[in-house]
């Protein structure tokens, strides 16, 4: 069986269906199955490499309620569209790889394409809802398609845009398959829709809050988390209030179970608000036909809590990384400013110390470079720095004056008669600094050097 990551989200592009081209031939929903397969692979793949290894195609198809032949056809279609590729080896595990995010045909959003819109699909959300409501691959594919088509603010299809006929034609889904898939989603409480004869359809994706990764949250203080957990153990506090709202939504009588209160308390402690938690729980669908509603609700609360905790951890990591990056930039700016101030002070000192400045010809500079005073000043500064560092224990004024008389390599400088370095000159190997006076560039720019 495949090993699925359980945290984070998959940034699926909103234009993902268009990456698969236009359906051709009979309306056998091959376009829909390809979309469902590639989104499923993206959720299962390692986010660092966008690769699922090992990839056991037969087991993967069974997990996703899809016939192996349909999976194989979907993989071939994805390869032809350069969206994903699979290497299948008979009787051995293969690999499946999504196209790199940097490529235009990638299913996944890349930050380099700033104008590209995407939906943060929570990892494992599709699989959890599919398993809980025993959805067919058609219903699962429609759930993914509707997530991409519905407005992110209202979770509704655009008004006066879609009909069942246009959905069937645009995505190559047969009328019966489309009707059965929509009915299955509606029966599970994941959508509501109304079809008007001769008019457009209205559809609301109730499950959107359960499919999209929760917003960044912050964990409450430790004392609040402890208070919430303790109160949940006695059937009171925020967790019990949220549980009552959820039971009222599903028209369930009686007090909430301790397991449900404990799971909701964990979700609240992870950093979500009560309203967001109620919305996420309600978006998981109806409880029709469920034998033990409390157990199902507790399981849903655990899943929602895990998603919220993962989102909170990711948000805290991003904040820490952003703060660290900002600190690195601040340190780099401060270091650059310090170096610039030090260089200016050293040039002030050199300009005051050197009675005569070497000519560009003595420095061996290109005539084009010699025309610019800052370039010549930089060359003198660099040469003097090398001399002072080489003879770190000798008087820097004597060293640079001797060098200016006859510019040469630091190793070949005649240091005879130059006294030792004094304490007021600063640390050994460093050029002293001055605050006032002209710089080397200013001296070189004046006619009288």
C-alpha positions as CSV (number, residue, x, y, z in Angstrom):
1,X,0.0,0.0,0.0
2,X,1.1,3.6,-0.5
3,X,2.4,5.8,2.3
4,X,0.6,9.1,2.3
5,X,1.9,12.3,3.9
6,X,-0.6,13.5,6.5
7,X,0.3,17.1,7.0
8,X,0.6,20.3,4.9
9,X,-1.3,21.0,1.7
10,X,-1.0,20.5,-2.1
11,X,-1.1,23.8,-4.1
12,X,-3.3,22.6,-7.0
13,X,-3.6,25.2,-9.8
14,X,-7.2,26.3,-10.5
15,X,-6.6,25.8,-14.2
16,X,-5.5,22.2,-13.7
17,X,-8.4,20.8,-15.9
18,X,-7.2,22.9,-18.9
19,X,-3.7,21.3,-18.5
20,X,-5.2,18.0,-19.5
21,X,-6.5,19.3,-22.8
22,X,-10.1,19.0,-24.1
23,X,-11.9,15.6,-23.9
24,X,-12.2,13.7,-27.1
25,X,-14.3,10.8,-28.3
26,X,-17.1,9.3,-26.3
27,X,-18.0,10.8,-22.9
28,X,-16.4,8.1,-20.7
29,X,-15.0,10.5,-18.1
30,X,-11.4,9.7,-19.0
31,X,-10.6,13.4,-18.6
32,X,-12.2,13.4,-15.1
33,X,-10.3,10.2,-14.1
34,X,-7.0,11.8,-15.2
35,X,-7.7,14.8,-13.0
36,X,-8.5,12.6,-10.1
37,X,-5.4,10.5,-10.5
38,X,-2.9,13.4,-10.8
39,X,-4.4,15.2,-7.8
40,X,-4.3,11.9,-5.9
41,X,-0.6,11.4,-6.9
42,X,0.2,14.9,-5.8
43,X,-1.3,14.2,-2.4
44,X,0.6,11.0,-2.0
45,X,4.0,12.1,-3.4
46,X,6.9,13.4,-1.3
47,X,6.6,17.2,-1.5
48,X,10.4,17.6,-1.7
49,X,10.7,15.6,-4.9
50,X,7.1,15.4,-6.1
51,X,7.8,11.7,-6.6
52,X,5.8,8.7,-5.3
53,X,8.3,5.9,-4.8
54,X,7.4,3.0,-4.5
55,X,4.3,3.3,-6.6
56,X,2.2,0.1,-6.6
57,X,-0.3,0.8,-9.3
58,X,-2.7,-2.1,-8.6
59,X,-2.9,-1.3,-4.9
60,X,-3.2,2.4,-5.6
61,X,-6.1,1.9,-8.0
62,X,-7.9,-0.3,-5.4
63,X,-7.4,2.4,-2.7
64,X,-9.0,5.0,-5.0
65,X,-11.9,2.8,-6.1
66,X,-10.7,2.8,-9.7
67,X,-10.2,0.0,-12.2
68,X,-6.5,-0.6,-13.0
69,X,-7.2,-0.3,-16.8
70,X,-8.7,3.2,-16.2
71,X,-5.7,4.1,-14.0
72,X,-3.3,3.0,-16.7
73,X,-5.2,5.0,-19.4
74,X,-5.2,8.1,-17.1
75,X,-1.4,7.7,-16.5
76,X,-0.8,7.6,-20.3
77,X,-2.9,10.7,-20.8
78,X,-1.0,12.5,-18.0
79,X,2.3,11.6,-19.7
80,X,1.0,12.8,-23.1
81,X,0.1,16.2,-21.5
82,X,3.5,16.4,-19.7
83,X,1.7,16.7,-16.3
84,X,3.0,13.5,-14.7
85,X,4.9,10.3,-15.6
86,X,4.8,6.8,-14.2
87,X,7.3,4.0,-14.6
88,X,5.6,0.7,-14.2
89,X,7.5,-2.5,-13.8
90,X,5.7,-5.9,-14.1
91,X,5.4,-7.6,-10.7
92,X,7.5,-4.9,-9.0
93,X,6.9,-1.5,-7.5
94,X,7.4,1.4,-9.9
95,X,7.6,5.2,-9.5
96,X,5.3,8.1,-10.3
97,X,6.6,11.6,-10.7
98,X,4.8,14.9,-11.2
99,X,6.2,17.4,-13.6
100,X,8.5,19.9,-11.8
101,X,6.8,22.9,-10.4
102,X,9.1,25.2,-12.4
103,X,7.6,23.9,-15.7
104,X,4.5,25.6,-17.1
105,X,2.6,22.3,-17.5
106,X,3.0,21.4,-13.7
107,X,-0.2,20.8,-11.8
108,X,1.4,22.5,-8.8
109,X,1.7,26.2,-8.2
110,X,5.1,27.7,-8.2
111,X,5.9,31.0,-6.4
112,X,7.8,32.2,-9.5
113,X,4.4,32.5,-11.2
114,X,3.0,35.2,-8.9
115,X,-0.2,35.7,-10.9
116,X,-1.1,32.0,-10.8
117,X,-4.2,31.1,-8.7
118,X,-4.3,27.9,-6.8
119,X,-6.2,26.1,-4.0
120,X,-4.4,24.7,-0.9
121,X,-5.8,21.2,-0.9
122,X,-5.2,19.6,2.5
123,X,-3.3,16.4,2.3
124,X,-5.4,13.4,3.1
125,X,-8.7,15.3,3.0
126,X,-10.0,13.8,-0.2
127,X,-9.0,10.3,0.8
128,X,-10.6,10.7,4.3
129,X,-13.9,11.9,2.9
130,X,-13.9,9.3,0.2
131,X,-13.3,6.5,2.7
132,X,-15.9,7.8,5.2
133,X,-18.7,8.1,2.6
134,X,-17.6,5.3,0.4
135,X,-17.5,7.5,-2.7
136,X,-16.9,6.1,-6.2
137,X,-14.0,7.4,-8.2
138,X,-16.6,9.5,-10.3
139,X,-17.9,11.2,-7.1
140,X,-14.3,11.8,-5.9
141,X,-13.3,13.2,-9.3
142,X,-16.3,15.5,-9.3
143,X,-15.5,16.7,-5.7
144,X,-12.0,17.7,-6.9
145,X,-13.4,19.4,-10.1
146,X,-16.0,21.3,-8.1
147,X,-13.3,22.5,-5.6
148,X,-11.5,24.0,-8.6
149,X,-14.6,25.5,-10.2
150,X,-16.5,26.9,-7.2
151,X,-15.8,30.5,-6.0
152,X,-13.4,30.4,-3.0
153,X,-15.4,33.1,-1.2
154,X,-19.0,31.6,-1.5
155,X,-18.1,28.0,-2.3
156,X,-20.7,28.2,-5.1
157,X,-20.6,27.7,-8.9
158,X,-20.7,30.9,-10.8
159,X,-24.3,32.0,-11.5
160,X,-25.7,31.7,-15.0
161,X,-22.6,29.7,-16.1
162,X,-23.1,26.0,-15.8
163,X,-25.7,23.4,-16.6
164,X,-25.4,19.6,-16.4
165,X,-25.2,19.6,-20.1
166,X,-22.3,22.0,-20.2
167,X,-20.5,20.1,-17.5
168,X,-21.0,16.9,-19.3
169,X,-19.7,18.3,-22.6
170,X,-16.8,20.4,-21.2
171,X,-15.3,17.5,-19.2
172,X,-16.4,14.5,-21.2
173,X,-18.6,13.0,-18.5
174,X,-21.6,10.9,-19.6
175,X,-25.0,12.2,-18.4
176,X,-25.7,9.1,-16.2
177,X,-22.2,9.1,-14.6
178,X,-22.5,12.9,-13.9
179,X,-26.0,12.5,-12.4
180,X,-24.9,9.6,-10.2
181,X,-21.8,11.4,-9.0
182,X,-23.7,14.6,-8.1
183,X,-26.4,12.6,-6.3
184,X,-23.8,10.6,-4.3
185,X,-22.2,13.9,-3.2
186,X,-25.5,15.4,-2.3
187,X,-26.5,12.3,-0.3
188,X,-23.3,12.5,1.6
189,X,-24.0,16.1,2.5
190,X,-20.9,17.4,0.6
191,X,-22.9,19.5,-1.9
192,X,-26.3,20.9,-2.5
193,X,-27.5,21.6,-6.0
194,X,-30.6,22.5,-7.9
195,X,-31.2,21.9,-11.6
196,X,-33.6,24.1,-13.5
197,X,-35.1,22.9,-16.7
198,X,-34.0,25.2,-19.5
199,X,-31.8,27.2,-17.1
200,X,-28.5,27.0,-15.3
201,X,-27.8,25.0,-12.2
202,X,-27.0,26.3,-8.7
203,X,-24.5,24.4,-6.6
204,X,-22.8,24.9,-3.3
205,X,-19.8,23.0,-2.2
206,X,-20.5,22.3,1.4
207,X,-17.3,20.3,1.8
208,X,-14.9,23.1,0.8
209,X,-13.9,23.9,4.4
210,X,-13.0,20.3,4.9
211,X,-10.9,20.1,1.7
212,X,-8.9,23.4,2.0
213,X,-6.0,23.5,4.4
214,X,-7.0,25.6,7.4
215,X,-5.7,29.1,7.7
216,X,-2.6,29.9,9.6
217,X,-3.4,29.9,13.3
218,X,-1.6,30.6,16.6
219,X,-1.7,28.4,19.5
220,X,-3.3,29.9,22.6
221,X,-1.2,30.3,25.7
222,X,-0.5,27.2,27.7
223,X,-2.8,28.1,30.6
224,X,-5.7,28.5,28.1
225,X,-4.9,25.1,26.5
226,X,-4.9,23.4,29.9
227,X,-8.1,25.1,31.0
228,X,-9.8,24.0,27.8
229,X,-8.6,20.4,28.2
230,X,-9.6,20.2,31.8
231,X,-13.1,21.7,31.1
232,X,-13.6,19.2,28.3
233,X,-13.1,16.3,30.8
234,X,-16.1,17.5,32.8
235,X,-18.3,18.2,29.7
236,X,-18.0,22.0,30.0
237,X,-16.0,24.8,28.5
238,X,-15.4,25.8,24.8
239,X,-15.1,22.2,23.6
240,X,-18.6,21.3,25.1
241,X,-20.1,24.5,23.5
242,X,-18.6,23.5,20.1
243,X,-19.9,20.0,20.5
244,X,-23.4,21.2,21.2
245,X,-23.4,23.3,18.1
246,X,-22.2,20.3,16.0
247,X,-24.8,18.0,17.5
248,X,-27.5,20.7,16.8
249,X,-26.3,20.9,13.2
250,X,-26.8,17.2,12.7
251,X,-30.0,17.2,14.7
252,X,-28.6,14.8,17.3
253,X,-30.1,14.7,20.8
254,X,-28.3,14.0,24.1
255,X,-25.0,15.1,25.6
256,X,-21.7,14.8,23.6
257,X,-19.5,11.9,24.3
258,X,-16.3,12.4,26.3
259,X,-14.2,11.3,23.3
260,X,-15.8,14.0,21.1
261,X,-15.2,16.7,23.7
262,X,-11.6,15.6,24.1
263,X,-11.0,15.6,20.4
264,X,-12.5,19.0,20.0
265,X,-10.5,20.3,22.9
266,X,-7.3,19.2,21.2
267,X,-8.4,20.9,18.0
268,X,-9.1,24.2,19.9
269,X,-5.7,23.9,21.6
270,X,-4.1,23.6,18.2
271,X,-5.0,27.1,17.4
272,X,-8.4,27.2,15.7
273,X,-11.4,29.3,16.6
274,X,-14.7,27.7,17.6
275,X,-16.5,29.0,14.4
276,X,-13.8,27.6,12.1
277,X,-13.9,24.3,13.9
278,X,-17.7,24.0,13.6
279,X,-17.5,24.9,9.9
280,X,-14.8,22.3,9.3
281,X,-16.7,19.6,11.1
282,X,-20.0,20.4,9.3
283,X,-18.1,20.3,6.0
284,X,-17.3,16.6,6.4
285,X,-20.8,15.7,5.3
286,X,-23.9,14.2,6.7
287,X,-24.3,11.3,9.2
288,X,-27.1,9.5,7.4
289,X,-26.9,5.8,7.7
290,X,-24.2,6.0,10.4
291,X,-24.6,3.5,13.3
292,X,-22.5,5.4,15.9
293,X,-22.7,9.2,15.1
294,X,-20.6,10.1,18.2
295,X,-17.7,7.8,17.1
296,X,-17.8,9.3,13.6
297,X,-17.8,12.8,14.9
298,X,-14.9,12.1,17.3
299,X,-13.0,10.6,14.3
300,X,-13.7,13.7,12.3
301,X,-12.6,16.0,15.1
302,X,-9.3,14.1,15.4
303,X,-8.7,14.6,11.6
304,X,-9.6,18.3,11.7
305,X,-7.4,18.7,14.8
306,X,-4.5,17.0,13.1
307,X,-4.9,19.3,10.0
308,X,-5.1,22.4,12.1
309,X,-2.1,21.4,14.2
310,X,-0.1,20.8,11.0
311,X,-1.2,24.1,9.6
312,X,-0.2,25.9,12.8
313,X,3.2,24.2,12.9
314,X,3.8,25.1,9.3
315,X,2.8,28.7,10.0
316,X,5.1,28.9,13.1
317,X,7.9,27.5,11.0
318,X,7.3,30.0,8.3
319,X,7.2,32.8,10.8
320,X,10.5,31.6,12.4
321,X,12.1,31.2,8.9
322,X,10.9,34.7,7.9
323,X,12.3,36.2,11.1
324,X,15.6,34.4,10.6
325,X,15.8,35.6,7.0
326,X,15.0,39.1,8.1
327,X,17.7,38.9,10.8
328,X,20.2,37.7,8.2
329,X,19.4,40.6,5.9
330,X,19.6,43.1,8.8
331,X,23.0,41.7,9.8
332,X,24.2,41.8,6.2
333,X,23.0,45.5,5.9
334,X,24.7,46.4,9.2
335,X,27.9,44.6,8.2
336,X,27.9,46.4,4.8
337,X,27.3,49.7,6.5
338,X,30.1,49.0,9.0
339,X,32.5,48.0,6.2
340,X,31.6,51.1,4.2
341,X,32.2,53.3,7.2
342,X,35.5,51.6,7.9
343,X,36.6,51.9,4.3
344,X,35.8,55.6,4.3
345,X,37.7,56.2,7.6
346,X,40.7,54.3,6.2
347,X,40.6,56.4,3.0
348,X,40.5,59.6,5.0
349,X,43.6,58.4,6.9
350,X,45.4,57.4,3.8
351,X,44.7,60.7,2.1
352,X,46.1,62.6,5.1
353,X,49.1,60.3,5.5
354,X,50.3,59.9,1.9
355,X,52.2,63.1,0.8
356,X,52.5,61.9,-2.8
357,X,50.1,59.5,-4.4
358,X,51.3,56.9,-6.9
359,X,50.3,57.5,-10.5
360,X,48.0,55.1,-12.4
361,X,51.0,54.1,-14.6
362,X,52.9,53.1,-11.4
363,X,49.9,51.0,-10.4
364,X,49.7,49.3,-13.8
365,X,46.1,50.4,-14.4
366,X,44.4,50.3,-17.7
367,X,44.1,53.8,-19.2
368,X,40.3,53.6,-19.3
369,X,40.2,52.7,-15.6
370,X,42.8,55.4,-14.8
371,X,40.3,58.1,-15.9
372,X,38.1,57.4,-12.9
373,X,39.3,58.7,-9.5
374,X,37.2,56.3,-7.4
375,X,38.7,53.3,-9.3
376,X,42.3,54.6,-8.8
377,X,41.5,55.3,-5.1
378,X,40.2,51.8,-4.7
379,X,43.4,50.3,-6.2
380,X,45.6,52.3,-3.8
381,X,43.4,51.4,-0.8
382,X,43.5,47.7,-1.7
383,X,47.3,47.8,-2.2
384,X,47.9,49.6,1.1
385,X,45.6,47.1,2.9
386,X,47.7,44.2,1.6
387,X,50.9,45.9,2.7
388,X,49.7,46.7,6.3
389,X,48.3,43.2,6.7
390,X,51.6,41.6,5.5
391,X,53.7,43.7,7.9
392,X,51.1,43.8,10.7
393,X,53.6,44.7,13.5
394,X,55.2,47.7,11.8
395,X,54.2,51.3,11.7
396,X,51.3,51.6,9.1
397,X,52.2,55.2,8.2
398,X,55.8,54.2,7.5
399,X,54.6,51.2,5.4
400,X,52.2,53.1,3.2
401,X,54.5,56.0,2.7
402,X,57.4,53.7,1.7
403,X,55.1,51.8,-0.6
404,X,53.7,55.0,-2.3
405,X,57.3,56.0,-3.2
406,X,57.8,52.8,-5.1
407,X,54.6,50.7,-5.5
408,X,55.4,46.9,-5.4
409,X,54.2,43.6,-4.1
410,X,54.0,43.6,-0.2
411,X,56.5,40.8,-0.1
412,X,59.1,42.9,-1.9
413,X,58.6,46.1,0.2
414,X,61.8,47.5,1.8
415,X,60.8,47.8,5.5
416,X,64.3,48.8,6.8
417,X,64.1,51.7,9.3
418,X,60.3,51.5,9.8
419,X,59.4,51.5,13.5
420,X,57.0,49.2,15.3
421,X,53.3,49.7,15.4
422,X,52.0,51.7,18.3
423,X,48.8,51.1,20.3
424,X,47.0,54.2,18.9
425,X,47.2,52.8,15.4
426,X,44.6,50.1,16.4
427,X,44.8,46.3,16.0
428,X,47.7,44.8,14.1
429,X,47.1,44.4,10.4
430,X,44.4,47.1,10.2
431,X,44.7,50.5,8.5
432,X,44.0,53.3,11.0
433,X,41.0,55.5,10.5
434,X,40.3,59.2,10.4
435,X,37.0,61.1,10.6
436,X,37.9,64.3,8.8
437,X,39.7,65.5,5.7
438,X,39.4,64.5,2.0
439,X,39.2,61.0,0.8
440,X,41.7,59.4,-1.7
441,X,39.1,59.9,-4.5
442,X,38.8,63.6,-3.7
443,X,42.5,64.1,-3.6
444,X,42.9,62.3,-7.0
445,X,40.1,64.4,-8.5
446,X,41.9,67.7,-7.7
447,X,44.5,69.0,-10.1
448,X,47.1,69.2,-7.3
449,X,47.8,65.8,-5.9
